[in-house]
Amino acid sequence: MFRVSEQWIRAHQSGNGGWNRDQLACLGVKWPPTQGWIHRVVGIEISNQAKLRFEQMRGLTMKQRKVGQSPQAKLL
């Protein structure tokens, strides 16, 4: 299990400073997120699998999330 911190959440923002729907779902946050969602999830525990998925979904477009690509895959 992993305990969510504000630093961890912010470390996995997209380059535009946001999060995508799939990332928030890993934290149990409904879309669209309401004001104060970060403070509500700080301190909750999520599975290691949810943690990894949240981290992997950083910066992915909806199309990339559907086909399982990563932003770096385009560079290869």
PQR file with spaces between the fields and no chain letter, atoms N, CA, C, O and H, PARSE charges and radii, in Angstrom:
ATOM       1  N    MET     1       0.836   -1.182    0.000 -0.4000 1.5000
ATOM       2  CA   MET     1       0.000    0.000    0.000 -0.0000 2.0000
ATOM       3  C    MET     1       0.884    1.251    0.000  0.5500 1.7000
ATOM       4  O    MET     1       2.010    1.245    0.499 -0.5500 1.4000
ATOM       5  N    PHE     2       0.340    2.302   -0.569 -0.4000 1.5000
ATOM       6  CA   PHE     2       1.063    3.564   -0.694 -0.0000 2.0000
ATOM       7  C    PHE     2       0.197    4.688   -0.135  0.5500 1.7000
ATOM       8  O    PHE     2      -0.988    4.788   -0.453 -0.5500 1.4000
ATOM       9  H    PHE     2      -0.574    2.307   -0.974  0.4000 1.0000
ATOM      10  N    ARG     3       0.795    5.524    0.694 -0.4000 1.5000
ATOM      11  CA   ARG     3       0.080    6.665    1.262 -0.0000 2.0000
ATOM      12  C    ARG     3       0.323    7.886    0.367  0.5500 1.7000
ATOM      13  O    ARG     3       1.465    8.279    0.132 -0.5500 1.4000
ATOM      14  H    ARG     3       1.758    5.442    0.953  0.4000 1.0000
ATOM      15  N    VAL     4      -0.755    8.469   -0.120 -0.4000 1.5000
ATOM      16  CA   VAL     4      -0.703    9.591   -1.060 -0.0000 2.0000
ATOM      17  C    VAL     4      -0.267   10.867   -0.342  0.5500 1.7000
ATOM      18  O    VAL     4      -0.758   11.183    0.742 -0.5500 1.4000
ATOM      19  H    VAL     4      -1.683    8.150    0.071  0.4000 1.0000
ATOM      20  N    SER     5       0.666   11.595   -0.968 -0.4000 1.5000
ATOM      21  CA   SER     5       1.090   12.889   -0.442 -0.0000 2.0000
ATOM      22  C    SER     5       0.882   13.955   -1.518  0.5500 1.7000
ATOM      23  O    SER     5       0.815   13.644   -2.707 -0.5500 1.4000
ATOM      24  H    SER     5       1.064   11.338   -1.848  0.4000 1.0000
ATOM      25  N    GLU     6       0.784   15.186   -1.098 -0.4000 1.5000
ATOM      26  CA   GLU     6       0.612   16.278   -2.053 -0.0000 2.0000
ATOM      27  C    GLU     6       1.827   16.383   -2.965  0.5500 1.7000
ATOM      28  O    GLU     6       1.680   16.668   -4.154 -0.5500 1.4000
ATOM      29  H    GLU     6       0.838   15.439   -0.132  0.4000 1.0000
ATOM      30  N    GLN     7       3.009   16.161   -2.438 -0.4000 1.5000
ATOM      31  CA   GLN     7       4.226   16.226   -3.241 -0.0000 2.0000
ATOM      32  C    GLN     7       4.199   15.185   -4.351  0.5500 1.7000
ATOM      33  O    GLN     7       4.575   15.479   -5.485 -0.5500 1.4000
ATOM      34  H    GLN     7       3.128   15.930   -1.472  0.4000 1.0000
ATOM      35  N    TRP     8       3.759   13.974   -4.034 -0.4000 1.5000
ATOM      36  CA   TRP     8       3.685   12.911   -5.038 -0.0000 2.0000
ATOM      37  C    TRP     8       2.665   13.255   -6.115  0.5500 1.7000
ATOM      38  O    TRP     8       2.928   13.062   -7.302 -0.5500 1.4000
ATOM      39  H    TRP     8       3.453   13.735   -3.112  0.4000 1.0000
ATOM      40  N    ILE     9       1.503   13.763   -5.710 -0.4000 1.5000
ATOM      41  CA   ILE     9       0.479   14.151   -6.682 -0.0000 2.0000
ATOM      42  C    ILE     9       1.038   15.206   -7.629  0.5500 1.7000
ATOM      43  O    ILE     9       0.918   15.077   -8.847 -0.5500 1.4000
ATOM      44  H    ILE     9       1.289   13.919   -4.746  0.4000 1.0000
ATOM      45  N    ARG    10       1.639   16.234   -7.079 -0.4000 1.5000
ATOM      46  CA   ARG    10       2.154   17.331   -7.905 -0.0000 2.0000
ATOM      47  C    ARG    10       3.332   16.906   -8.773  0.5500 1.7000
ATOM      48  O    ARG    10       3.546   17.473   -9.844 -0.5500 1.4000
ATOM      49  H    ARG    10       1.736   16.338   -6.089  0.4000 1.0000
ATOM      50  N    ALA    11       4.091   15.926   -8.329 -0.4000 1.5000
ATOM      51  CA   ALA    11       5.233   15.438   -9.113 -0.0000 2.0000
ATOM      52  C    ALA    11       4.777   14.716  -10.381  0.5500 1.7000
ATOM      53  O    ALA    11       5.575   14.504  -11.294 -0.5500 1.4000
ATOM      54  H    ALA    11       3.917   15.465   -7.459  0.4000 1.0000
ATOM      55  N    HIS    12       3.507   14.339  -10.443 -0.4000 1.5000
ATOM      56  CA   HIS    12       3.004   13.584  -11.593 -0.0000 2.0000
ATOM      57  C    HIS    12       1.964   14.347  -12.400  0.5500 1.7000
ATOM      58  O    HIS    12       1.098   13.754  -13.043 -0.5500 1.4000
ATOM      59  H    HIS    12       2.858   14.511   -9.702  0.4000 1.0000
ATOM      60  N    GLN    13       2.066   15.686  -12.356 -0.4000 1.5000
ATOM      61  CA   GLN    13       1.234   16.529  -13.205 -0.0000 2.0000
ATOM      62  C    GLN    13       1.744   16.441  -14.635  0.5500 1.7000
ATOM      63  O    GLN    13       2.901   16.095  -14.874 -0.5500 1.4000
ATOM      64  H    GLN    13       2.770   16.168  -11.835  0.4000 1.0000
ATOM      65  N    SER    14       0.869   16.758  -15.580 -0.4000 1.5000
ATOM      66  CA   SER    14       1.302   16.834  -16.972 -0.0000 2.0000
ATOM      67  C    SER    14       2.156   18.090  -17.140  0.5500 1.7000
ATOM      68  O    SER    14       2.277   18.893  -16.215 -0.5500 1.4000
ATOM      69  H    SER    14      -0.071   17.039  -15.385  0.4000 1.0000
ATOM      70  N    GLY    15       2.737   18.253  -18.303 -0.4000 1.5000
ATOM      71  CA   GLY    15       3.514   19.446  -18.597 -0.0000 2.0000
ATOM      72  C    GLY    15       2.675   20.711  -18.548  0.5500 1.7000
ATOM      73  O    GLY    15       3.201   21.809  -18.368 -0.5500 1.4000
ATOM      74  H    GLY    15       2.639   17.600  -19.055  0.4000 1.0000
ATOM      75  N    ASN    16       1.357   20.549  -18.712 -0.4000 1.5000
ATOM      76  CA   ASN    16       0.446   21.691  -18.637 -0.0000 2.0000
ATOM      77  C    ASN    16      -0.056   21.939  -17.225  0.5500 1.7000
ATOM      78  O    ASN    16      -0.851   22.853  -17.003 -0.5500 1.4000
ATOM      79  H    ASN    16       0.930   19.657  -18.859  0.4000 1.0000
ATOM      80  N    GLY    17       0.391   21.149  -16.279 -0.4000 1.5000
ATOM      81  CA   GLY    17       0.023   21.359  -14.884 -0.0000 2.0000
ATOM      82  C    GLY    17      -1.283   20.731  -14.453  0.5500 1.7000
ATOM      83  O    GLY    17      -1.897   21.191  -13.490 -0.5500 1.4000
ATOM      84  H    GLY    17       1.037   20.407  -16.459  0.4000 1.0000
ATOM      85  N    GLY    18      -1.721   19.694  -15.139 -0.4000 1.5000
ATOM      86  CA   GLY    18      -2.977   19.044  -14.781 -0.0000 2.0000
ATOM      87  C    GLY    18      -2.823   17.545  -14.647  0.5500 1.7000
ATOM      88  O    GLY    18      -1.721   16.999  -14.698 -0.5500 1.4000
ATOM      89  H    GLY    18      -1.222   19.320  -15.921  0.4000 1.0000
ATOM      90  N    TRP    19      -3.956   16.901  -14.474 -0.4000 1.5000
ATOM      91  CA   TRP    19      -4.017   15.448  -14.368 -0.0000 2.0000
ATOM      92  C    TRP    19      -5.123   14.971  -15.288  0.5500 1.7000
ATOM      93  O    TRP    19      -6.068   15.710  -15.563 -0.5500 1.4000
ATOM      94  H    TRP    19      -4.851   17.345  -14.432  0.4000 1.0000
ATOM      95  N    ASN    20      -5.012   13.748  -15.764 -0.4000 1.5000
ATOM      96  CA   ASN    20      -6.065   13.237  -16.648 -0.0000 2.0000
ATOM      97  C    ASN    20      -7.068   12.396  -15.853  0.5500 1.7000
ATOM      98  O    ASN    20      -6.854   12.053  -14.691 -0.5500 1.4000
ATOM      99  H    ASN    20      -4.244   13.147  -15.541  0.4000 1.0000
ATOM     100  N    ARG    21      -8.151   12.088  -16.526 -0.4000 1.5000
ATOM     101  CA   ARG    21      -9.259   11.352  -15.903 -0.0000 2.0000
ATOM     102  C    ARG    21      -8.797   10.020  -15.321  0.5500 1.7000
ATOM     103  O    ARG    21      -9.216    9.642  -14.227 -0.5500 1.4000
ATOM     104  H    ARG    21      -8.325   12.367  -17.470  0.4000 1.0000
ATOM     105  N    ASP    22      -7.933    9.306  -16.046 -0.4000 1.5000
ATOM     106  CA   ASP    22      -7.465    8.000  -15.569 -0.0000 2.0000
ATOM     107  C    ASP    22      -6.614    8.131  -14.313  0.5500 1.7000
ATOM     108  O    ASP    22      -6.701    7.298  -13.411 -0.5500 1.4000
ATOM     109  H    ASP    22      -7.592    9.612  -16.935  0.4000 1.0000
ATOM     110  N    GLN    23      -5.795    9.171  -14.253 -0.4000 1.5000
ATOM     111  CA   GLN    23      -4.996    9.382  -13.047 -0.0000 2.0000
ATOM     112  C    GLN    23      -5.902    9.603  -11.842  0.5500 1.7000
ATOM     113  O    GLN    23      -5.713    8.996  -10.788 -0.5500 1.4000
ATOM     114  H    GLN    23      -5.725    9.848  -14.986  0.4000 1.0000
ATOM     115  N    LEU    24      -6.881   10.473  -12.011 -0.4000 1.5000
ATOM     116  CA   LEU    24      -7.758   10.781  -10.883 -0.0000 2.0000
ATOM     117  C    LEU    24      -8.585    9.570  -10.465  0.5500 1.7000
ATOM     118  O    LEU    24      -8.895    9.405   -9.285 -0.5500 1.4000
ATOM     119  H    LEU    24      -7.035   10.966  -12.868  0.4000 1.0000
ATOM     120  N    ALA    25      -8.941    8.730  -11.422 -0.4000 1.5000
ATOM     121  CA   ALA    25      -9.684    7.516  -11.091 -0.0000 2.0000
ATOM     122  C    ALA    25      -8.862    6.612  -10.169  0.5500 1.7000
ATOM     123  O    ALA    25      -9.421    5.924   -9.314 -0.5500 1.4000
ATOM     124  H    ALA    25      -8.690    8.864  -12.380  0.4000 1.0000
ATOM     125  N    CYS    26      -7.549    6.614  -10.339 -0.4000 1.5000
ATOM     126  CA   CYS    26      -6.669    5.812   -9.468 -0.0000 2.0000
ATOM     127  C    CYS    26      -6.767    6.262   -8.010  0.5500 1.7000
ATOM     128  O    CYS    26      -6.507    5.487   -7.090 -0.5500 1.4000
ATOM     129  H    CYS    26      -7.095    7.173  -11.033  0.4000 1.0000
ATOM     130  N    LEU    27      -7.146    7.524   -7.817 -0.4000 1.5000
ATOM     131  CA   LEU    27      -7.257    8.078   -6.473 -0.0000 2.0000
ATOM     132  C    LEU    27      -8.691    8.095   -5.964  0.5500 1.7000
ATOM     133  O    LEU    27      -8.954    8.518   -4.838 -0.5500 1.4000
ATOM     134  H    LEU    27      -7.357    8.154   -8.565  0.4000 1.0000
ATOM     135  N    GLY    28      -9.624    7.629   -6.804 -0.4000 1.5000
ATOM     136  CA   GLY    28     -11.024    7.626   -6.423 -0.0000 2.0000
ATOM     137  C    GLY    28     -11.701    8.974   -6.591  0.5500 1.7000
ATOM     138  O    GLY    28     -12.748    9.222   -5.993 -0.5500 1.4000
ATOM     139  H    GLY    28      -9.411    7.285   -7.719  0.4000 1.0000
ATOM     140  N    VAL    29     -11.108    9.857   -7.411 -0.4000 1.5000
ATOM     141  CA   VAL    29     -11.668   11.189   -7.653 -0.0000 2.0000
ATOM     142  C    VAL    29     -12.523   11.131   -8.909  0.5500 1.7000
ATOM     143  O    VAL    29     -12.065   10.673   -9.956 -0.5500 1.4000
ATOM     144  H    VAL    29     -10.257    9.656   -7.897  0.4000 1.0000
ATOM     145  N    LYS    30     -13.772   11.598   -8.807 -0.4000 1.5000
ATOM     146  CA   LYS    30     -14.678   11.606   -9.956 -0.0000 2.0000
ATOM     147  C    LYS    30     -14.336   12.758  -10.891  0.5500 1.7000
ATOM     148  O    LYS    30     -13.820   13.791  -10.466 -0.5500 1.4000
ATOM     149  H    LYS    30     -14.144   11.970   -7.956  0.4000 1.0000
ATOM     150  N    TRP    31     -14.634   12.561  -12.170 -0.4000 1.5000
ATOM     151  CA   TRP    31     -14.385   13.556  -13.196 -0.0000 2.0000
ATOM     152  C    TRP    31     -15.657   14.338  -13.481  0.5500 1.7000
ATOM     153  O    TRP    31     -16.725   13.733  -13.568 -0.5500 1.4000
ATOM     154  H    TRP    31     -15.054   11.721  -12.515  0.4000 1.0000
ATOM     155  N    PRO    32     -15.592   15.626  -13.627 -0.5600 1.5000
ATOM     156  CA   PRO    32     -14.434   16.500  -13.432  0.2800 2.0000
ATOM     157  C    PRO    32     -14.176   16.698  -11.936  0.5500 1.7000
ATOM     158  O    PRO    32     -15.104   16.679  -11.128 -0.5500 1.4000
ATOM     159  N    PRO    33     -12.921   16.884  -11.587 -0.5600 1.5000
ATOM     160  CA   PRO    33     -12.597   17.043  -10.171  0.2800 2.0000
ATOM     161  C    PRO    33     -13.150   18.360   -9.625  0.5500 1.7000
ATOM     162  O    PRO    33     -13.196   19.371  -10.327 -0.5500 1.4000
ATOM     163  N    THR    34     -13.559   18.327   -8.389 -0.4000 1.5000
ATOM     164  CA   THR    34     -14.062   19.539   -7.746 -0.0000 2.0000
ATOM     165  C    THR    34     -12.945   20.188   -6.944  0.5500 1.7000
ATOM     166  O    THR    34     -11.960   19.548   -6.575 -0.5500 1.4000
ATOM     167  H    THR    34     -13.522   17.507   -7.819  0.4000 1.0000
ATOM     168  N    GLN    35     -13.123   21.449   -6.693 -0.4000 1.5000
ATOM     169  CA   GLN    35     -12.125   22.198   -5.940 -0.0000 2.0000
ATOM     170  C    GLN    35     -11.834   21.502   -4.612  0.5500 1.7000
ATOM     171  O    GLN    35     -12.748   21.048   -3.923 -0.5500 1.4000
ATOM     172  H    GLN    35     -13.923   21.969   -6.992  0.4000 1.0000
ATOM     173  N    GLY    36     -10.568   21.427   -4.270 -0.4000 1.5000
ATOM     174  CA   GLY    36     -10.156   20.822   -3.008 -0.0000 2.0000
ATOM     175  C    GLY    36      -9.889   19.331   -3.072  0.5500 1.7000
ATOM     176  O    GLY    36      -9.658   18.704   -2.038 -0.5500 1.4000
ATOM     177  H    GLY    36      -9.826   21.796   -4.829  0.4000 1.0000
ATOM     178  N    TRP    37      -9.916   18.743   -4.275 -0.4000 1.5000
ATOM     179  CA   TRP    37      -9.752   17.292   -4.379 -0.0000 2.0000
ATOM     180  C    TRP    37      -8.387   16.840   -3.873  0.5500 1.7000
ATOM     181  O    TRP    37      -8.276   15.765   -3.284 -0.5500 1.4000
ATOM     182  H    TRP    37     -10.104   19.252   -5.115  0.4000 1.0000
ATOM     183  N    ILE    38      -7.354   17.639   -4.092 -0.4000 1.5000
ATOM     184  CA   ILE    38      -6.011   17.227   -3.643 -0.0000 2.0000
ATOM     185  C    ILE    38      -5.998   17.070   -2.129  0.5500 1.7000
ATOM     186  O    ILE    38      -5.510   16.065   -1.612 -0.5500 1.4000
ATOM     187  H    ILE    38      -7.444   18.512   -4.571  0.4000 1.0000
ATOM     188  N    HIS    39      -6.522   18.041   -1.430 -0.4000 1.5000
ATOM     189  CA   HIS    39      -6.523   17.981    0.042 -0.0000 2.0000
ATOM     190  C    HIS    39      -7.358   16.815    0.562  0.5500 1.7000
ATOM     191  O    HIS    39      -7.078   16.271    1.630 -0.5500 1.4000
ATOM     192  H    HIS    39      -6.918   18.857   -1.850  0.4000 1.0000
ATOM     193  N    ARG    40      -8.380   16.436   -0.192 -0.4000 1.5000
ATOM     194  CA   ARG    40      -9.224   15.311    0.237 -0.0000 2.0000
ATOM     195  C    ARG    40      -8.521   13.958    0.070  0.5500 1.7000
ATOM     196  O    ARG    40      -8.817   13.017    0.807 -0.5500 1.4000
ATOM     197  H    ARG    40      -8.609   16.878   -1.060  0.4000 1.0000
ATOM     198  N    VAL    41      -7.603   13.853   -0.881 -0.4000 1.5000
ATOM     199  CA   VAL    41      -6.957   12.549   -1.091 -0.0000 2.0000
ATOM     200  C    VAL    41      -5.603   12.420   -0.396  0.5500 1.7000
ATOM     201  O    VAL    41      -5.078   11.314   -0.271 -0.5500 1.4000
ATOM     202  H    VAL    41      -7.362   14.618   -1.479  0.4000 1.0000
ATOM     203  N    VAL    42      -5.038   13.529    0.053 -0.4000 1.5000
ATOM     204  CA   VAL    42      -3.768   13.448    0.782 -0.0000 2.0000
ATOM     205  C    VAL    42      -3.978   12.595    2.026  0.5500 1.7000
ATOM     206  O    VAL    42      -4.879   12.840    2.828 -0.5500 1.4000
ATOM     207  H    VAL    42      -5.464   14.428   -0.048  0.4000 1.0000
ATOM     208  N    GLY    43      -3.124   11.593    2.162 -0.4000 1.5000
ATOM     209  CA   GLY    43      -3.179   10.716    3.331 -0.0000 2.0000
ATOM     210  C    GLY    43      -3.921    9.408    3.115  0.5500 1.7000
ATOM     211  O    GLY    43      -3.819    8.499    3.939 -0.5500 1.4000
ATOM     212  H    GLY    43      -2.392   11.394    1.510  0.4000 1.0000
ATOM     213  N    ILE    44      -4.682    9.295    1.996 -0.4000 1.5000
ATOM     214  CA   ILE    44      -5.354    8.015    1.754 -0.0000 2.0000
ATOM     215  C    ILE    44      -4.321    6.988    1.317  0.5500 1.7000
ATOM     216  O    ILE    44      -3.228    7.348    0.879 -0.5500 1.4000
ATOM     217  H    ILE    44      -4.765   10.034    1.327  0.4000 1.0000
ATOM     218  N    GLU    45      -4.659    5.729    1.434 -0.4000 1.5000
ATOM     219  CA   GLU    45      -3.791    4.665    0.966 -0.0000 2.0000
ATOM     220  C    GLU    45      -4.372    4.072   -0.299  0.5500 1.7000
ATOM     221  O    GLU    45      -5.570    3.799   -0.382 -0.5500 1.4000
ATOM     222  H    GLU    45      -5.547    5.437    1.790  0.4000 1.0000
ATOM     223  N    ILE    46      -3.498    3.873   -1.294 -0.4000 1.5000
ATOM     224  CA   ILE    46      -3.892    3.227   -2.537 -0.0000 2.0000
ATOM     225  C    ILE    46      -2.973    2.037   -2.764  0.5500 1.7000
ATOM     226  O    ILE    46      -1.898    1.951   -2.169 -0.5500 1.4000
ATOM     227  H    ILE    46      -2.525    4.095   -1.226  0.4000 1.0000
ATOM     228  N    SER    47      -3.393    1.133   -3.615 -0.4000 1.5000
ATOM     229  CA   SER    47      -2.572   -0.043   -3.891 -0.0000 2.0000
ATOM     230  C    SER    47      -1.323    0.366   -4.662  0.5500 1.7000
ATOM     231  O    SER    47      -1.284    1.429   -5.282 -0.5500 1.4000
ATOM     232  H    SER    47      -4.266    1.204   -4.098  0.4000 1.0000
ATOM     233  N    ASN    48      -0.325   -0.471   -4.619 -0.4000 1.5000
ATOM     234  CA   ASN    48       0.895   -0.202   -5.392 -0.0000 2.0000
ATOM     235  C    ASN    48       0.591   -0.204   -6.884  0.5500 1.7000
ATOM     236  O    ASN    48       1.229    0.516   -7.653 -0.5500 1.4000
ATOM     237  H    ASN    48      -0.356   -1.334   -4.116  0.4000 1.0000
ATOM     238  N    GLN    49      -0.371   -1.002   -7.289 -0.4000 1.5000
ATOM     239  CA   GLN    49      -0.779   -1.040   -8.693 -0.0000 2.0000
ATOM     240  C    GLN    49      -1.408    0.297   -9.103  0.5500 1.7000
ATOM     241  O    GLN    49      -1.110    0.809  -10.182 -0.5500 1.4000
ATOM     242  H    GLN    49      -0.889   -1.586   -6.664  0.4000 1.0000
ATOM     243  N    ALA    50      -2.267    0.863   -8.263 -0.4000 1.5000
ATOM     244  CA   ALA    50      -2.879    2.167   -8.550 -0.0000 2.0000
ATOM     245  C    ALA    50      -1.817    3.258   -8.580  0.5500 1.7000
ATOM     246  O    ALA    50      -1.891    4.175   -9.398 -0.5500 1.4000
ATOM     247  H    ALA    50      -2.509    0.447   -7.387  0.4000 1.0000
ATOM     248  N    LYS    51      -0.838    3.166   -7.700 -0.4000 1.5000
ATOM     249  CA   LYS    51       0.271    4.132   -7.672 -0.0000 2.0000
ATOM     250  C    LYS    51       1.029    4.096   -8.990  0.5500 1.7000
ATOM     251  O    LYS    51       1.290    5.136   -9.594 -0.5500 1.4000
ATOM     252  H    LYS    51      -0.777    2.421   -7.035  0.4000 1.0000
ATOM     253  N    LEU    52       1.379    2.906   -9.428 -0.4000 1.5000
ATOM     254  CA   LEU    52       2.126    2.757  -10.673 -0.0000 2.0000
ATOM     255  C    LEU    52       1.317    3.260  -11.860  0.5500 1.7000
ATOM     256  O    LEU    52       1.857    3.940  -12.733 -0.5500 1.4000
ATOM     257  H    LEU    52       1.167    2.061   -8.938  0.4000 1.0000
ATOM     258  N    ARG    53       0.032    2.933  -11.902 -0.4000 1.5000
ATOM     259  CA   ARG    53      -0.825    3.395  -13.008 -0.0000 2.0000
ATOM     260  C    ARG    53      -0.922    4.921  -13.016  0.5500 1.7000
ATOM     261  O    ARG    53      -0.836    5.534  -14.079 -0.5500 1.4000
ATOM     262  H    ARG    53      -0.406    2.380  -11.192  0.4000 1.0000
ATOM     263  N    PHE    54      -1.100    5.538  -11.855 -0.4000 1.5000
ATOM     264  CA   PHE    54      -1.152    6.992  -11.750 -0.0000 2.0000
ATOM     265  C    PHE    54       0.115    7.604  -12.335  0.5500 1.7000
ATOM     266  O    PHE    54       0.058    8.572  -13.093 -0.5500 1.4000
ATOM     267  H    PHE    54      -1.170    5.039  -10.991  0.4000 1.0000
ATOM     268  N    GLU    55       1.247    7.034  -11.979 -0.4000 1.5000
ATOM     269  CA   GLU    55       2.530    7.551  -12.457 -0.0000 2.0000
ATOM     270  C    GLU    55       2.686    7.354  -13.962  0.5500 1.7000
ATOM     271  O    GLU    55       3.179    8.245  -14.653 -0.5500 1.4000
ATOM     272  H    GLU    55       1.294    6.248  -11.363  0.4000 1.0000
ATOM     273  N    GLN    56       2.276    6.211  -14.471 -0.4000 1.5000
ATOM     274  CA   GLN    56       2.419    5.909  -15.893 -0.0000 2.0000
ATOM     275  C    GLN    56       1.487    6.744  -16.764  0.5500 1.7000
ATOM     276  O    GLN    56       1.799    6.998  -17.927 -0.5500 1.4000
ATOM     277  H    GLN    56       1.876    5.486  -13.909  0.4000 1.0000
ATOM     278  N    MET    57       0.368    7.167  -16.231 -0.4000 1.5000
ATOM     279  CA   MET    57      -0.619    7.932  -17.009 -0.0000 2.0000
ATOM     280  C    MET    57      -0.250    9.404  -17.146  0.5500 1.7000
ATOM     281  O    MET    57      -0.924   10.145  -17.862 -0.5500 1.4000
ATOM     282  H    MET    57       0.115    6.961  -15.286  0.4000 1.0000
ATOM     283  N    ARG    58       0.803    9.833  -16.475 -0.4000 1.5000
ATOM     284  CA   ARG    58       1.215   11.241  -16.503 -0.0000 2.0000
ATOM     285  C    ARG    58       1.475   11.706  -17.931  0.5500 1.7000
ATOM     286  O    ARG    58       2.284   11.117  -18.649 -0.5500 1.4000
ATOM     287  H    ARG    58       1.350    9.231  -15.893  0.4000 1.0000
ATOM     288  N    GLY    59       0.788   12.755  -18.330 -0.4000 1.5000
ATOM     289  CA   GLY    59       1.041   13.392  -19.607 -0.0000 2.0000
ATOM     290  C    GLY    59       0.495   12.676  -20.830  0.5500 1.7000
ATOM     291  O    GLY    59       0.746   13.114  -21.953 -0.5500 1.4000
ATOM     292  H    GLY    59       0.130   13.233  -17.747  0.4000 1.0000
ATOM     293  N    LEU    60      -0.246   11.586  -20.648 -0.4000 1.5000
ATOM     294  CA   LEU    60      -0.769   10.859  -21.797 -0.0000 2.0000
ATOM     295  C    LEU    60      -2.074   11.481  -22.283  0.5500 1.7000
ATOM     296  O    LEU    60      -2.912   11.893  -21.482 -0.5500 1.4000
ATOM     297  H    LEU    60      -0.450   11.231  -19.735  0.4000 1.0000
ATOM     298  N    THR    61      -2.236   11.543  -23.588 -0.4000 1.5000
ATOM     299  CA   THR    61      -3.496   11.996  -24.162 -0.0000 2.0000
ATOM     300  C    THR    61      -4.512   10.871  -24.048  0.5500 1.7000
ATOM     301  O    THR    61      -4.153    9.735  -23.737 -0.5500 1.4000
ATOM     302  H    THR    61      -1.555   11.208  -24.239  0.4000 1.0000
ATOM     303  N    MET    62      -5.777   11.181  -24.298 -0.4000 1.5000
ATOM     304  CA   MET    62      -6.825   10.158  -24.235 -0.0000 2.0000
ATOM     305  C    MET    62      -6.530    9.049  -25.249  0.5500 1.7000
ATOM     306  O    MET    62      -6.695    7.868  -24.944 -0.5500 1.4000
ATOM     307  H    MET    62      -6.069   12.103  -24.550  0.4000 1.0000
ATOM     308  N    LYS    63      -6.101    9.423  -26.433 -0.4000 1.5000
ATOM     309  CA   LYS    63      -5.803    8.433  -27.470 -0.0000 2.0000
ATOM     310  C    LYS    63      -4.658    7.517  -27.027  0.5500 1.7000
ATOM     311  O    LYS    63      -4.733    6.304  -27.219 -0.5500 1.4000
ATOM     312  H    LYS    63      -5.966   10.382  -26.681  0.4000 1.0000
ATOM     313  N    GLN    64      -3.619    8.074  -26.448 -0.4000 1.5000
ATOM     314  CA   GLN    64      -2.491    7.269  -25.974 -0.0000 2.0000
ATOM     315  C    GLN    64      -2.919    6.340  -24.847  0.5500 1.7000
ATOM     316  O    GLN    64      -2.464    5.198  -24.785 -0.5500 1.4000
ATOM     317  H    GLN    64      -3.558    9.060  -26.292  0.4000 1.0000
ATOM     318  N    ARG    65      -3.786    6.809  -23.955 -0.4000 1.5000
ATOM     319  CA   ARG    65      -4.236    5.966  -22.849 -0.0000 2.0000
ATOM     320  C    ARG    65      -5.048    4.798  -23.366  0.5500 1.7000
ATOM     321  O    ARG    65      -4.976    3.702  -22.811 -0.5500 1.4000
ATOM     322  H    ARG    65      -4.156    7.736  -24.005  0.4000 1.0000
ATOM     323  N    LYS    66      -5.821    5.012  -24.420 -0.4000 1.5000
ATOM     324  CA   LYS    66      -6.646    3.937  -24.972 -0.0000 2.0000
ATOM     325  C    LYS    66      -5.816    2.853  -25.636  0.5500 1.7000
ATOM     326  O    LYS    66      -6.174    1.677  -25.568 -0.5500 1.4000
ATOM     327  H    LYS    66      -5.880    5.902  -24.871  0.4000 1.0000
ATOM     328  N    VAL    67      -4.712    3.226  -26.281 -0.4000 1.5000
ATOM     329  CA   VAL    67      -3.898    2.226  -26.991 -0.0000 2.0000
ATOM     330  C    VAL    67      -2.681    1.798  -26.174  0.5500 1.7000
ATOM     331  O    VAL    67      -1.886    0.979  -26.634 -0.5500 1.4000
ATOM     332  H    VAL    67      -4.421    4.181  -26.337  0.4000 1.0000
ATOM     333  N    GLY    68      -2.530    2.344  -24.968 -0.4000 1.5000
ATOM     334  CA   GLY    68      -1.453    1.910  -24.084 -0.0000 2.0000
ATOM     335  C    GLY    68      -0.085    2.430  -24.456  0.5500 1.7000
ATOM     336  O    GLY    68       0.921    1.790  -24.149 -0.5500 1.4000
ATOM     337  H    GLY    68      -3.176    3.009  -24.595  0.4000 1.0000
ATOM     338  N    GLN    69      -0.023    3.577  -25.111 -0.4000 1.5000
ATOM     339  CA   GLN    69       1.277    4.151  -25.468 -0.0000 2.0000
ATOM     340  C    GLN    69       1.795    5.018  -24.349  0.5500 1.7000
ATOM     341  O    GLN    69       1.076    5.335  -23.402 -0.5500 1.4000
ATOM     342  H    GLN    69      -0.840    4.096  -25.360  0.4000 1.0000
ATOM     343  N    SER    70       3.041    5.396  -24.466 -0.4000 1.5000
ATOM     344  CA   SER    70       3.617    6.380  -23.559 -0.0000 2.0000
ATOM     345  C    SER    70       4.097    7.550  -24.414  0.5500 1.7000
ATOM     346  O    SER    70       4.349    7.369  -25.605 -0.5500 1.4000
ATOM     347  H    SER    70       3.626    5.139  -25.236  0.4000 1.0000
ATOM     348  N    PRO    71       4.230    8.743  -23.836 -0.5600 1.5000
ATOM     349  CA   PRO    71       4.687    9.887  -24.617  0.2800 2.0000
ATOM     350  C    PRO    71       6.075    9.649  -25.221  0.5500 1.7000
ATOM     351  O    PRO    71       6.386   10.174  -26.290 -0.5500 1.4000
ATOM     352  N    GLN    72       6.897    8.867  -24.544 -0.4000 1.5000
ATOM     353  CA   GLN    72       8.239    8.585  -25.035 -0.0000 2.0000
ATOM     354  C    GLN    72       8.222    7.646  -26.224  0.5500 1.7000
ATOM     355  O    GLN    72       9.180    7.625  -26.997 -0.5500 1.4000
ATOM     356  H    GLN    72       6.644    8.440  -23.676  0.4000 1.0000
ATOM     357  N    ALA    73       7.160    6.864  -26.395 -0.4000 1.5000
ATOM     358  CA   ALA    73       7.089    5.894  -27.487 -0.0000 2.0000
ATOM     359  C    ALA    73       7.170    6.568  -28.850  0.5500 1.7000
ATOM     360  O    ALA    73       7.677    5.977  -29.803 -0.5500 1.4000
ATOM     361  H    ALA    73       6.381    6.881  -25.767  0.4000 1.0000
ATOM     362  N    LYS    74       6.677    7.799  -28.951 -0.4000 1.5000
ATOM     363  CA   LYS    74       6.726    8.533  -30.198 -0.0000 2.0000
ATOM     364  C    LYS    74       8.159    8.881  -30.592  0.5500 1.7000
ATOM     365  O    LYS    74       8.459    9.049  -31.774 -0.5500 1.4000
ATOM     366  H    LYS    74       6.266    8.279  -28.177  0.4000 1.0000
ATOM     367  N    LEU    75       9.037    8.988  -29.603 -0.4000 1.5000
ATOM     368  CA   LEU    75      10.411    9.387  -29.863 -0.0000 2.0000
ATOM     369  C    LEU    75      11.262    8.234  -30.369  0.5500 1.7000
ATOM     370  O    LEU    75      12.308    8.467  -30.975 -0.5500 1.4000
ATOM     371  H    LEU    75       8.793    8.851  -28.643  0.4000 1.0000
ATOM     372  N    LEU    76      10.845    7.014  -30.139 -0.4000 1.5000
ATOM     373  CA   LEU    76      11.655    5.853  -30.508 -0.0000 2.0000
ATOM     374  C    LEU    76      11.501    5.467  -31.956  0.5500 1.7000
ATOM     375  O    LEU    76      12.124    4.507  -32.408 -0.5500 1.4000
ATOM     376  H    LEU    76       9.995    6.826  -29.647  0.4000 1.0000
